[in-house]
């Protein structure tokens, strides 16, 4: 009696889309590395290594889940990246 699609949807971490999980992972890794490897006057080289690894992770995750990224999801992902860049410059300017 229950449609078969209901059970297929439960595979993805209780229906959380991969794009949302990717955005959350980006924020967690970015804020942790920002806290650990930057100060007001200096950015450690390891911060850039972490961001490079995060970019590779994003590339392969988006490539693996390409069918999920429609126009709305792509706009949300790109706007989250813009917010991360803005947060970097805001935190660098704070005393």
N, C-alpha and C positions, 0 to 999 in steps of 0.2 A: 503493500500500500504506500510506503514512503518512497518518494522518488530517489533514484540512484545518485543524482547530482549532489544531494545533501551530504552524503558521506564522502564524496570526492572533494568537497570544499574544505573539510576539516583538516586536510593534510598540511596546509600552510600556516602553522602556528596559530590556530584558532581564528582563521580567516584574516589575519593581518597580512596585507599585501607586502610583497618583497620590497617594493619601492619605499614604503614607510619604514620598514626595518633598516633599509640602507640609509635613509636620512637620519634615523635615530643613531645608528652606528657612527655615522659621520660626525654628529654633534658630540657624542661621548668621546671618541678618539681625539677630535679636535680640541675640545676643552681640557681634556687630560693632558695632552701634549702642550697646549698653550700654558697651562698652569705649571707644568714641570720644567719646560725647556725655554721659557722666555722671561725676560724682565723688561722694565721700562727702557733700559738703555742697550740691551743686548738680546739677540736671538741666537740660541745655540744651534749648531749645525745639525744636531740630531733631530731638531724640530722639522727641518726640511726633509730629512730622511723619512720620518714618520708620515709627513704629508705626501711624499712620493709613493710610499707603500699604500697609503689610503687611496690615492688616485688609481693605482693599479688594481686594488680591490674593487673600487667603483667600476672601473672599465670592464673587468671580467664578470662582475655581478650583473651589470646592465646588459652585457653581451649574452649572458646565459638566460636572462629573463626579458629578452627584447620584445616579446609579444605583449607584455604587460604595460609597456611604456607608450601610452597614447598621448594626446596633446596636453591634457590636464595634468597627468602625472609628470610629464617632462617639464612643464612650467613650474610645478611644485618643487621638483628636484633642483632646477636651475635657480629658483628664488631662494631655496635653502642654501645653495652655494654662495649666492650674493650676500646673504645674511652672515654667513661664516666669514667672508672677507671683510665685511663691515665691522664685525665683532673683533677681528684681529686688529684693525686700525684703531678702534675705540679703546681696547685694552692696552694697546701700546701707548696711547696718549694719556692714560690715567696716571696720576702720581703714585 
